[in-house]
Amino acid sequence: MNLVPSSNDIDDVVVVGYGRQKKGSVIGAISTVAINDIKAPVAKTSNNLAGQLAGVVSVQRSGEPGAGSTFWIRGINTFGEAKSPLILVDGIERDLDLVNVDDIKEMSILKDASATAIYGVRGANGVVMITARDGEVGKPRVSLSVEGGLVSPTKVPSMLNSVQFANMYNQAAGRKYYDDDVIERYRNGSDPDLYPNVDWLGELYKNHSWNEKVNLSVSGGGDIAKYYISGSFYNEDGLFAVDNMKNYDTSLAYQRYNFRSNVDVQIFPHTKLNINLETSFERKNEPGGDTKKVWEYALSTAPNAFPLFYSDGSLAGPGSNQVNPYNELTQSGYKEKSWNTATSTVNLVQDFGSWITPGLTANVKVAFDAQNHQSLERTKQPPQHMALGRDDDGNLIFGEPTVVGQETLTYKEYASGQRSFYVGGRHQLRPHVRQAYRRSPFPLPAVAEELHRHEEYAE
């Protein structure tokens, strides 16, 4: 087998901090991401970066629907809270997870100091540069993709049943804390109210759930105007079990809608206008209890502590020393959260090549972003009991409620938001023209000026 040299790679174009270069002329540590490699039916783009690039460490700390990942480029390089890389979408600092992966045209990751020097201290943790897709000259092109995925736990530990727990407890105590008759009742399941045998992980979690993603885009245009329009929908169900007897939804679910419109207009022969508009709407439904502690409760609760709920419909609960994770998950109300984000970028490029000198251009960019967050919480702490035994008729005997609680749902609403306004401009020469002017008595260095304003509010 003979090796054949190829020079295609060095001719590839790479997005750098000050424009684009051929890959062969790049001296900094810059990696490009193949967009097809990070396309998958997941909620956030950051979840797909793991294992795709050398030097990029990605950690997803939560398996809940809609959760993103935290990632670092070549480790953590700064102290304090600002440890994340700088994310630039079409030249504007934005959240990576706000961008639909199907709308990405190019993605470059700047790793070392020589590549990120143009950004100063803001680039200390690396820079991720994203360029959104734009229209192509030609007839309208319609693209439709439908994807689906299966979500399941990576690994679920095997827990002891009540019989195994009782036998091991007796061995650890050095005496028969649980009599043989009690252990036999655990084994035969003759009275699950007083002698429960609960697989908490099996009862609180589903074996799998589904997600689906639909993306539709249209692009085209002519010599004067080009356009790219897209819309997508993503839905994911969580792995938590639900109580279908409730008149409200306690499931853990996430939905997201994305819309984008990119238009390029050649206003004059040497003047180009680009308008990018994007909006996303996210909605998440959660149980009313603390979902972050359900896993902890499920692992720490003994299988014979109390039943999931009693056969007469009463909720089982030990009181203040322990929590019934089933009540926390399905009997404590619900929460609804929503996020709406709108981003807009207007970019004007003027070519002065025919007036002053070839290669001289000026760029003025204006961006406005707005994000609103609403949260509705309808929660409660339900009444709970512990059975003491049975009467002569076989009915359960209860003492005082271990948790008094209430049946009505509380009401709490919260809203917050933030707005960002950006104005920037720069003029520069193309690299080959810049070399010529370095030898002239009138150098024209590239400069950049910007104004960034950020506001937040809460209600």
C-alpha positions in Angstrom: 0.0 0.0 0.0 1.4 3.4 -1.0 0.7 6.7 0.8 -0.5 9.5 -1.4 0.1 13.1 -0.2 -2.9 15.4 0.0 -2.9 19.1 0.3 -6.6 19.6 0.8 -6.4 20.1 4.5 -4.1 23.1 4.3 -6.5 24.8 1.9 -9.4 24.5 4.4 -10.7 27.8 5.8 -10.5 28.3 9.6 -12.4 31.0 11.5 -10.0 33.0 13.7 -10.4 36.0 15.9 -9.9 38.6 13.2 -11.6 36.8 10.3 -10.8 33.7 8.3 -7.5 32.1 7.2 -6.3 29.1 5.3 -5.6 26.2 7.7 -2.0 26.0 6.5 -1.3 29.6 7.6 -2.6 29.3 11.1 0.1 29.3 13.8 -2.1 29.2 16.9 -3.8 26.2 18.4 -7.2 26.3 16.7 -9.5 23.3 16.2 -12.5 23.1 14.0 -15.5 21.0 14.8 -17.3 19.0 12.1 -21.0 20.0 12.5 -22.2 16.5 11.5 -20.2 15.0 14.4 -22.1 17.0 17.0 -25.6 16.6 15.6 -27.7 14.4 17.9 -31.2 14.5 19.4 -30.1 16.2 22.7 -31.4 19.2 24.5 -28.3 21.4 24.4 -25.4 21.8 22.0 -22.8 21.7 24.9 -23.8 18.1 25.6 -22.3 17.0 22.3 -18.8 18.4 22.7 -17.5 15.6 25.0 -15.0 13.4 23.1 -15.1 15.5 19.9 -11.9 17.6 20.4 -8.6 17.1 22.1 -8.2 19.4 25.1 -11.9 20.0 25.6 -13.3 18.5 28.9 -17.1 18.4 29.1 -19.1 17.4 32.2 -22.9 17.1 32.4 -23.8 17.4 36.1 -27.5 16.6 35.8 -29.4 14.0 33.8 -32.6 16.0 33.9 -34.2 17.0 30.6 -33.0 20.3 29.3 -29.7 20.2 31.3 -26.6 21.4 29.6 -22.9 20.7 30.2 -20.0 22.6 31.7 -16.9 22.5 29.6 -13.4 23.7 29.8 -10.7 24.2 27.1 -7.3 22.9 28.4 -8.4 23.0 32.0 -9.2 25.9 34.3 -6.8 28.7 33.7 -8.3 31.5 35.9 -9.3 32.0 39.5 -12.8 33.0 40.7 -16.1 32.3 39.0 -15.1 33.2 35.4 -13.8 29.8 34.4 -15.9 29.2 31.3 -14.6 29.8 27.7 -15.7 32.9 25.8 -18.5 32.0 23.4 -18.9 34.2 20.3 -21.9 33.7 18.1 -21.6 35.7 14.9 -19.1 37.9 16.8 -21.4 38.6 19.7 -20.9 37.0 23.2 -23.8 34.7 23.8 -24.7 31.3 25.4 -23.7 28.3 23.4 -26.8 26.4 24.3 -29.0 29.1 22.8 -27.9 28.1 19.3 -29.6 25.2 17.5 -26.9 22.9 16.2 -28.6 22.6 12.8 -28.1 26.3 12.3 -24.4 26.2 12.8 -22.2 26.6 9.7 -18.7 26.7 11.3 -17.3 26.2 14.8 -13.7 26.9 15.8 -12.2 26.5 19.2 -9.2 28.8 20.0 -7.0 27.2 22.7 -3.7 28.8 23.3 -2.5 32.4 24.0 -1.4 33.1 20.4 -4.9 32.3 19.1 -6.8 34.1 21.9 -4.5 37.2 22.3 -6.9 39.4 20.4 -9.4 39.0 23.2 -7.1 39.8 26.1 -8.1 38.4 29.5 -11.5 37.5 28.2 -9.9 34.7 26.2 -7.9 33.3 29.1 -10.1 30.2 29.2 -10.2 29.7 25.4 -12.7 31.0 22.8 -15.4 29.2 20.9 -16.4 31.0 17.7 -19.6 30.0 16.0 -20.8 31.2 12.6 -24.5 30.7 11.8 -25.6 29.4 8.5 -26.6 31.8 5.7 -28.4 31.5 2.4 -26.9 30.3 -0.9 -27.6 31.6 -4.3 -30.0 29.4 -6.2 -33.5 28.0 -6.0 -35.1 27.5 -2.6 -33.7 24.5 -0.8 -36.0 22.8 1.7 -34.5 20.5 4.4 -36.4 18.4 6.9 -34.9 16.2 9.5 -36.7 14.1 12.1 -34.7 12.4 14.8 -35.5 10.3 17.9 -33.6 9.0 20.8 -33.9 6.6 23.7 -32.9 7.9 27.1 -32.0 5.4 29.9 -29.9 5.4 33.0 -26.2 4.6 32.5 -26.1 2.2 35.4 -28.6 1.5 38.2 -27.3 -0.1 41.4 -28.9 -3.3 42.6 -30.5 -2.7 46.0 -31.3 -5.3 48.8 -34.8 -6.4 49.2 -36.5 -6.5 52.7 -35.5 -10.2 53.4 -31.9 -9.5 52.6 -31.9 -6.3 54.5 -33.4 -8.0 57.6 -30.9 -10.9 57.6 -27.9 -8.5 57.2 -29.2 -6.2 59.9 -29.4 -9.2 62.3 -25.8 -10.2 61.4 -24.6 -6.6 62.0 -26.5 -6.3 65.3 -25.4 -9.7 66.6 -28.9 -10.6 67.6 -32.3 -11.3 66.1 -33.7 -7.8 65.7 -36.1 -9.2 63.0 -37.8 -12.5 64.0 -38.1 -15.4 61.5 -41.9 -14.7 61.3 -41.3 -11.1 60.3 -38.7 -12.1 57.7 -41.2 -14.7 56.3 -43.9 -12.0 56.0 -41.4 -9.9 54.0 -40.7 -12.9 51.8 -44.4 -13.9 51.0 -45.8 -10.4 50.8 -48.9 -11.3 52.7 -49.3 -7.8 54.3 -47.4 -5.2 52.3 -48.8 -2.4 54.4 -47.2 -3.5 57.6 -44.4 -5.6 56.1 -43.4 -3.7 53.0 -40.8 -4.8 50.4 -40.2 -1.7 48.2 -37.7 -1.4 45.4 -37.4 2.4 45.7 -35.3 2.8 42.5 -37.6 0.7 40.5 -40.7 2.5 41.8 -39.4 6.0 41.4 -37.5 5.7 38.1 -38.5 4.5 34.6 -36.3 2.1 32.7 -36.2 4.5 29.7 -37.9 7.5 28.1 -37.9 9.1 24.7 -36.9 12.3 23.0 -37.6 13.6 19.5 -36.3 16.5 17.4 -37.7 18.0 14.2 -35.9 20.6 12.2 -37.1 22.4 9.0 -35.1 24.9 7.0 -35.4 26.9 3.8 -32.6 28.7 2.1 -31.9 30.3 -1.3 -31.7 33.7 -3.0 -30.1 35.6 -5.8 -27.2 38.0 -6.3 -29.0 40.8 -4.4 -30.5 39.0 -1.5 -30.0 35.6 0.2 -32.0 34.1 3.0 -31.9 31.2 5.5 -35.0 30.5 7.6 -35.3 27.6 10.0 -37.5 26.2 12.8 -37.0 23.3 15.2 -38.8 21.5 18.0 -37.3 19.3 20.7 -39.1 17.3 23.3 -37.7 15.1 26.1 -39.4 13.2 28.9 -37.6 12.5 32.1 -37.0 9.2 33.9 -39.1 10.0 37.0 -42.3 8.1 37.7 -45.6 9.9 37.9 -48.9 9.5 39.7 -51.6 9.4 37.0 -54.4 9.8 39.6 -53.5 13.5 40.1 -55.4 16.3 38.4 -52.1 18.1 37.7 -48.9 17.1 35.9 -46.0 16.1 38.2 -43.8 14.7 35.4 -40.3 15.9 34.5 -40.4 17.1 30.9 -38.8 19.6 28.6 -39.8 21.2 25.3 -37.9 23.7 23.2 -38.8 25.7 20.1 -36.2 27.5 17.9 -36.7 29.9 15.0 -34.0 31.7 13.0 -34.0 34.1 10.0 -30.7 35.2 8.4 -30.9 37.6 5.5 -28.0 39.0 3.4 -28.7 42.0 1.2 -26.3 43.6 -1.3 -27.6 47.2 -0.9 -25.0 48.7 -3.2 -22.1 47.2 -5.2 -19.7 47.8 -2.3 -22.2 47.8 0.7 -23.6 44.6 2.3 -26.2 44.3 5.0 -26.7 41.2 7.1 -29.6 40.8 9.5 -29.7 37.7 11.8 -32.8 37.2 14.0 -33.3 34.2 16.4 -35.7 33.4 19.1 -36.1 30.3 21.3 -38.8 29.3 23.8 -38.1 26.7 26.4 -40.6 25.1 28.8 -39.9 22.7 31.7 -42.3 20.9 34.0 -41.1 19.6 37.3 -42.4 17.8 40.4 -43.1 20.1 43.4 -40.6 18.4 45.6 -36.8 18.6 45.6 -35.9 16.5 42.6 -32.2 16.8 43.3 -32.6 14.8 46.6 -34.9 12.1 45.2 -32.0 9.9 44.2 -30.4 10.4 47.6 -33.6 9.5 49.4 -34.1 6.4 47.1 -30.6 5.1 48.0 -30.8 5.8 51.7 -34.4 4.5 52.4 -34.6 0.9 53.6 -36.9 -1.4 51.6 -38.9 -2.3 54.7 -39.1 1.3 56.2 -42.6 2.0 55.0 -44.7 1.2 51.9 -44.9 3.4 48.8 -48.5 4.3 50.0 -51.0 2.3 52.0 -53.7 0.2 50.4 -56.5 2.5 51.7 -54.9 5.4 49.8 -53.2 7.0 52.8 -49.7 8.4 52.3 -46.9 6.8 54.3 -44.4 9.0 55.9 -42.0 8.6 58.9 -42.1 12.2 60.0 -39.2 14.7 60.4 -36.3 12.2 60.6 -36.8 10.7 57.2 -38.6 11.5 53.9 -40.8 9.3 51.7 -39.3 9.9 48.3 -42.5 8.9 46.6 -44.4 11.7 48.3 -41.6 14.1 47.5 -41.8 13.1 43.8 -45.5 12.7 43.1 -47.5 14.2 45.9 -45.9 17.6 46.5 -47.4 19.6 43.6 -45.7 20.8 40.4 -43.6 23.6 39.0 -43.7 25.2 35.5 -40.7 27.1 34.2 -40.3 28.9 30.9 -37.6 30.9 29.1 -37.9 33.1 26.1 -34.8 34.5 24.4 -34.6 36.8 21.4 -31.4 37.8 19.7 -30.8 40.2 16.9 -27.7 41.2 15.0 -27.4 43.8 12.2 -24.0 43.9 10.4 -23.1 46.5 7.8 -19.9 46.0 5.7 -18.5 48.7 3.5 -15.7 47.9 1.0 -13.5 50.9 0.3 -11.2 49.0 -2.1 -12.3 50.9 -5.2 -12.1 54.3 -3.4 -9.1 54.3 -1.2 -7.0 51.1 -1.5 -7.8 47.5 -2.3 -8.6 45.3 0.7 -9.7 48.1 3.0 -13.1 47.4 4.6 -15.2 48.9 7.5 -17.6 46.9 9.6 -20.3 48.2 11.9 -22.2 45.7 14.0 -25.3 46.3 16.3 -26.9 43.6 18.5 -29.7 43.5 20.9 -30.5 40.5 23.1 -33.4 40.0 25.5 -34.2 37.1 27.8 -37.3 36.6 30.0 -37.8 33.9 32.6 -41.1 32.9 34.3 -41.6 30.4 37.1 -44.9 29.1 38.6 -44.8 26.9 41.7 -47.9 25.1 43.0 -46.5 23.0 45.9 -47.7 21.4 49.1 -46.6 19.1 51.9 -49.2 16.3 51.9 -50.5 14.7 55.2 -48.7 11.5 56.0 -49.2 8.6 58.5 -47.5 5.5 59.9 -49.6 2.4 60.4 -49.4 0.9 63.9 -51.2 -2.4 63.1 -54.7 -3.7 62.3 -57.9 -3.9 64.2 -60.1 -7.0 64.5 -61.8 -6.2 61.2 -58.4 -6.0 59.4 -58.4 -2.2 59.0 -55.2 -0.3 59.4 -54.7 1.6 62.7 -53.1 5.0 62.5 -51.9 7.2 65.3 -51.4 10.9 65.1 -50.3 12.1 61.6 -46.5 12.1 61.3 -46.8 15.0 59.0 -49.9 17.3 59.3 -49.4 19.0 55.9 -52.2 20.4 53.8 -54.2 19.4 50.8 -54.3 22.7 49.0 -51.5 23.9 46.7 -49.7 27.0 47.4 -49.1 29.7 44.7 -45.9 31.4 43.9 -44.9 33.2 40.7 -41.6 34.7 39.8 -40.3 36.6 36.7 -36.9 37.9 35.8 -35.1 39.0 32.7 -32.0 40.6 31.2 -31.2 42.8 28.2 -28.0 43.3 26.4 -27.1 46.0 23.8 -23.9 45.9 21.8 -22.5 48.4 19.2 -19.1 47.7 17.6 -17.1 48.5 14.6 -13.7 48.0 13.0 -11.8 48.7 9.9 -9.0 46.5 8.6 -6.9 45.5 5.7 -6.7 42.0 4.2 -3.4 40.3 5.2 -1.6 40.6 1.9 -2.5 44.3 1.6 -1.4 44.9 5.2 2.1 43.7 4.3 2.3 46.3 1.5 1.4 49.1 3.8 3.9 48.2 6.4 6.5 49.4 4.0 4.7 52.7 3.3 4.9 55.9 5.4 1.2 55.8 6.1 0.4 52.5 8.0 -3.3 51.6 8.5 -3.5 49.3 11.5 -6.8 47.4 12.3 -8.7 48.8 15.2 -11.9 47.8 16.9 -14.2 49.8 19.1 -17.3 48.5 21.0 -19.9 49.6 23.4 -21.6 46.8 25.5 -24.5 47.5 27.9 -26.1 44.9 30.1 -29.3 45.2 32.2 -31.1 42.8 34.5 -34.4 43.0 36.2 -36.6 40.8 38.5 -40.2 40.8 39.7 
